[in-house]
Amino acid sequence: MAPAPEQMSMEEAGSTPLALLTAYQSMKDAGYSQPGCGRGQRILVHAGAGGVGHLALQLAKIYEFEEIVTTCSAANEEFVKSLGATTIVDYKTEDFVTKYANNKFDLVVDPVGGDPIGCCCAAQSPGQGLGFRV
């Protein structure tokens, strides 16, 4: 047990561990759970500025993925880069499917679900990990 930071509501403080667990489990289910386990590999994290996505980006950095690609709006670009993202796809102005359908990722983490699922499958390398937790 730990005290909640003063700037956080009790709801925010209470949900943060669940969001981290969601990000961690998405990656662990695909075989990624130790520092350095992503060396030389590529990861795509949808919604990198979101509640689960921003934690998945930090885990990807700890796991030392060579390329960490995420989707977010231009307004959140600096934020996600500060968390470890190396490449940003602005989902408002860029066609993700056209840009990344043939770029194969070793791991795709999609905490959003819905329409991006088909994109995730197209971007995934055959036999590699796909982490869904919606």
Number of C-alpha atoms within 10 A of each C-alpha: 3 5 7 13 10 8 8 10 10 12 9 13 16 12 11 14 11 13 20 19 14 22 28 19 18 25 23 14 13 17 14 19 18 12 14 14 15 23 14 11 15 21 25 29 28 27 23 32 23 17 18 26 26 24 21 32 31 20 23 33 21 16 18 20 25 15 20 23 24 28 25 21 16 14 10 15 19 11 15 25 18 11 18 23 26 16 15 21 21 17 15 11 9 12 11 17 15 10 11 17 16 12 13 19 25 20 29 29 28 25 25 17 14 9 8 15 18 12 15 27 16 17 24 23 18 11 8 13 22 23 21 20 15 11
